Amino acid sequence: MIEAMGRHIRIYTRSWCEDSQAAKAFLTQHGLDFEEIDIEASPQAAAFVESVNQGKRRTPTFEVDGRSFHASPFDAGKLAEALHLNA
C-alpha cells in the first residue's frame, strides 16, 4: 500500500472536472485521506486556485503541507511523485 506519511492533502475541484474525479479516485484507491473543496462553491477557494496557477482555474489543484501544484491533465505517476508517495 502507498502511504502519504500523515500529510494533510487538500484538493480543489469542480464537480464536472474529469481530472478532479480521476485524482480523487486515485487518492481513495490508495487509502489517502483528503479534504475536498469545490471552487465553484467557494469564491475564496477559486481565488486561491487562480493565485497559484497563473490566473487559471486549473483543477484539480492540490495543497499539501504548504506546497501547491495542479494535476491537470491527470497522470497517476506524476501525482504519486508530486505527493512524494512511497510504494
GROMACS elastic network, one bead per residue, 0.5 to 0.9 nm:
[ bonds ]
;  ai    aj funct       b0    kb
    1    30     6  0.66540   500
    1    31     6  0.80298   500
    1    86     6  0.86194   500
    1    87     6  0.63784   500
    2    30     6  0.59290   500
    2    31     6  0.77710   500
    2    32     6  0.83535   500
    2    85     6  0.62414   500
    2    86     6  0.56998   500
    3     6     6  0.78601   500
    3    30     6  0.75013   500
    3    31     6  0.77453   500
    3    32     6  0.70805   500
    3    85     6  0.59809   500
    3    86     6  0.61679   500
    3    87     6  0.73070   500
    4     7     6  0.58461   500
    4     8     6  0.86846   500
    4     9     6  0.88390   500
    4    32     6  0.68420   500
    4    33     6  0.89553   500
    4    83     6  0.70239   500
    4    84     6  0.70748   500
    4    85     6  0.53861   500
    4    86     6  0.73373   500
    5    85     6  0.79450   500
    5    86     6  0.86487   500
    6    32     6  0.89563   500
    6    33     6  0.88830   500
    7    33     6  0.87788   500
    7    64     6  0.68136   500
    7    65     6  0.65278   500
    7    83     6  0.89751   500
    8    33     6  0.77306   500
    8    34     6  0.68042   500
    8    35     6  0.80109   500
    8    63     6  0.81966   500
    8    64     6  0.58377   500
    8    65     6  0.61644   500
    9    32     6  0.82775   500
    9    33     6  0.69952   500
    9    35     6  0.62645   500
    9    36     6  0.86550   500
    9    62     6  0.70477   500
    9    63     6  0.61872   500
    9    65     6  0.74246   500
    9    83     6  0.87689   500
   10    34     6  0.55789   500
   10    36     6  0.59229   500
   10    37     6  0.74386   500
   10    61     6  0.83737   500
   10    62     6  0.56847   500
   10    63     6  0.51080   500
   10    64     6  0.63337   500
   11    20     6  0.83238   500
   11    23     6  0.87036   500
   11    24     6  0.81588   500
   11    34     6  0.69488   500
   11    35     6  0.61246   500
   11    37     6  0.62171   500
   11    38     6  0.85080   500
   11    59     6  0.84794   500
   11    60     6  0.63186   500
   11    61     6  0.57913   500
   11    63     6  0.64820   500
   11    64     6  0.86424   500
   12    20     6  0.80509   500
   12    35     6  0.84987   500
   12    36     6  0.59466   500
   12    38     6  0.58156   500
   12    39     6  0.62688   500
   12    45     6  0.73252   500
   12    46     6  0.83316   500
   12    49     6  0.74048   500
   12    58     6  0.88426   500
   12    59     6  0.63686   500
   12    60     6  0.54471   500
   12    61     6  0.50825   500
   12    62     6  0.62098   500
   12    63     6  0.81318   500
   13    16     6  0.86775   500
   13    17     6  0.71362   500
   13    19     6  0.87698   500
   13    20     6  0.55480   500
   13    21     6  0.82376   500
   13    36     6  0.69436   500
   13    37     6  0.60711   500
   13    39     6  0.60146   500
   13    40     6  0.82013   500
   13    58     6  0.85213   500
   13    59     6  0.52999   500
   13    60     6  0.50294   500
   13    61     6  0.69934   500
   14    17     6  0.53813   500
   14    18     6  0.88209   500
   14    20     6  0.68776   500
   14    21     6  0.87700   500
   14    37     6  0.83232   500
   14    38     6  0.52834   500
   14    39     6  0.60439   500
   14    40     6  0.62834   500
   14    41     6  0.87764   500
   14    59     6  0.67532   500
   14    60     6  0.76891   500
   15    18     6  0.83518   500
   15    20     6  0.77634   500
   15    21     6  0.78768   500
   15    38     6  0.70440   500
   15    40     6  0.82242   500
   16    20     6  0.81777   500
   16    21     6  0.81674   500
   17    20     6  0.52530   500
   17    21     6  0.64364   500
   17    22     6  0.88023   500
   17    59     6  0.70621   500
   17    60     6  0.79457   500
   18    21     6  0.50311   500
   18    22     6  0.61621   500
   18    23     6  0.85887   500
   18    74     6  0.85667   500
   19    22     6  0.50606   500
   19    23     6  0.61083   500
   19    24     6  0.86168   500
   19    59     6  0.69679   500
   19    60     6  0.64371   500
   19    71     6  0.74798   500
   19    72     6  0.62693   500
   19    73     6  0.62779   500
   19    74     6  0.51740   500
   19    75     6  0.87443   500
   20    23     6  0.50996   500
   20    24     6  0.61629   500
   20    25     6  0.85571   500
   20    59     6  0.60331   500
   20    61     6  0.84167   500
   20    71     6  0.82462   500
   20    72     6  0.82754   500
   20    74     6  0.78826   500
   21    24     6  0.52191   500
   21    25     6  0.61760   500
   21    26     6  0.86319   500
   21    60     6  0.85134   500
   22    25     6  0.50775   500
   22    26     6  0.61718   500
   22    27     6  0.87560   500
   22    74     6  0.69845   500
   22    75     6  0.88992   500
   22    76     6  0.85990   500
   23    27     6  0.63021   500
   23    28     6  0.86206   500
   23    60     6  0.72254   500
   23    71     6  0.77534   500
   23    74     6  0.68313   500
   23    75     6  0.84514   500
   23    76     6  0.76545   500
   23    79     6  0.80745   500
   24    27     6  0.51400   500
   24    28     6  0.61125   500
   24    29     6  0.84922   500
   24    34     6  0.84889   500
   24    36     6  0.86130   500
   24    60     6  0.89141   500
   25    28     6  0.50600   500
   25    29     6  0.59133   500
   25    30     6  0.85277   500
   26    29     6  0.51669   500
   26    30     6  0.63043   500
   26    31     6  0.87380   500
   26    32     6  0.86303   500
   26    76     6  0.71432   500
   26    79     6  0.89027   500
   27    30     6  0.52780   500
   27    31     6  0.63030   500
   27    32     6  0.51029   500
   27    33     6  0.72615   500
   27    34     6  0.75889   500
   28    31     6  0.50509   500
   28    32     6  0.57929   500
   28    33     6  0.73646   500
   28    34     6  0.85804   500
   29    32     6  0.77002   500
   37    40     6  0.88387   500
   37    41     6  0.80723   500
   37    42     6  0.77203   500
   37    45     6  0.71664   500
   38    41     6  0.55191   500
   38    42     6  0.65683   500
   38    45     6  0.75226   500
   38    46     6  0.82993   500
   39    42     6  0.50474   500
   39    43     6  0.65923   500
   39    44     6  0.78314   500
   39    45     6  0.51688   500
   39    47     6  0.83893   500
   39    48     6  0.89882   500
   39    49     6  0.79375   500
   39    57     6  0.84584   500
   39    59     6  0.88051   500
   40    43     6  0.70342   500
   40    45     6  0.82590   500
   40    46     6  0.69568   500
   41    45     6  0.82670   500
   41    46     6  0.85269   500
   42    45     6  0.52031   500
   42    46     6  0.63193   500
   42    47     6  0.86859   500
   43    46     6  0.50219   500
   43    47     6  0.61374   500
   43    48     6  0.86151   500
   44    47     6  0.51038   500
   44    48     6  0.62407   500
   44    49     6  0.87487   500
   45    48     6  0.50060   500
   45    49     6  0.62324   500
   45    50     6  0.86322   500
   46    49     6  0.51553   500
   46    50     6  0.62375   500
   46    51     6  0.85885   500
   46    57     6  0.68093   500
   47    50     6  0.51224   500
   47    51     6  0.60916   500
   47    52     6  0.88607   500
   47    55     6  0.85275   500
   47    57     6  0.83982   500
   48    52     6  0.64717   500
   48    53     6  0.86786   500
   49    52     6  0.54659   500
   49    53     6  0.61418   500
   49    54     6  0.88516   500
   49    55     6  0.78668   500
   49    56     6  0.72749   500
   49    57     6  0.58101   500
   49    58     6  0.69506   500
   49    59     6  0.80923   500
   49    61     6  0.66652   500
   49    62     6  0.88982   500
   49    68     6  0.89773   500
   49    70     6  0.88647   500
   50    53     6  0.51352   500
   50    54     6  0.62146   500
   50    57     6  0.52676   500
   50    58     6  0.75945   500
   51    54     6  0.61702   500
   51    55     6  0.58083   500
   51    56     6  0.79177   500
   51    57     6  0.89294   500
   52    55     6  0.74081   500
   52    56     6  0.83224   500
   52    61     6  0.86918   500
   52    68     6  0.69185   500
   52    69     6  0.75000   500
   52    70     6  0.87359   500
   53    56     6  0.53188   500
   53    57     6  0.70060   500
   53    58     6  0.67430   500
   53    61     6  0.84893   500
   53    69     6  0.79185   500
   53    70     6  0.76427   500
   54    57     6  0.88186   500
   55    58     6  0.89858   500
   57    60     6  0.88902   500
   57    61     6  0.85781   500
   58    61     6  0.63173   500
   58    70     6  0.65879   500
   58    71     6  0.81452   500
   58    72     6  0.66792   500
   59    62     6  0.84499   500
   59    70     6  0.65066   500
   59    71     6  0.69562   500
   59    72     6  0.62580   500
   59    73     6  0.86830   500
   60    69     6  0.87018   500
   60    70     6  0.57341   500
   60    71     6  0.56036   500
   60    72     6  0.63771   500
   60    73     6  0.87553   500
   60    74     6  0.82901   500
   61    68     6  0.71152   500
   61    69     6  0.56840   500
   61    71     6  0.61928   500
   61    72     6  0.79480   500
   62    67     6  0.79728   500
   62    68     6  0.54603   500
   62    69     6  0.53411   500
   62    70     6  0.58029   500
   62    71     6  0.75838   500
   63    66     6  0.62249   500
   63    67     6  0.55066   500
   63    69     6  0.67516   500
   63    70     6  0.87716   500
   64    67     6  0.51746   500
   64    68     6  0.63662   500
   64    69     6  0.85558   500
   64    83     6  0.76232   500
   65    68     6  0.84106   500
   69    82     6  0.80681   500
   70    73     6  0.85374   500
   70    74     6  0.89118   500
   70    79     6  0.89262   500
   71    74     6  0.52039   500
   71    75     6  0.70660   500
   71    76     6  0.89021   500
   71    78     6  0.79120   500
   71    79     6  0.65342   500
   71    82     6  0.89593   500
   72    75     6  0.77827   500
   74    78     6  0.81492   500
   74    79     6  0.76562   500
   75    78     6  0.54047   500
   75    79     6  0.61561   500
   75    80     6  0.86638   500
   76    79     6  0.50982   500
   76    80     6  0.61087   500
   76    81     6  0.86007   500
   77    80     6  0.51447   500
   77    81     6  0.62313   500
   77    82     6  0.86154   500
   78    81     6  0.50117   500
   78    82     6  0.60352   500
   78    83     6  0.85294   500
   79    83     6  0.60743   500
   79    84     6  0.84833   500
   79    85     6  0.88105   500
   80    83     6  0.51858   500
   80    84     6  0.61691   500
   80    85     6  0.54090   500
   80    86     6  0.82841   500
   81    85     6  0.62882   500
   81    86     6  0.87719   500
   82    85     6  0.78527   500
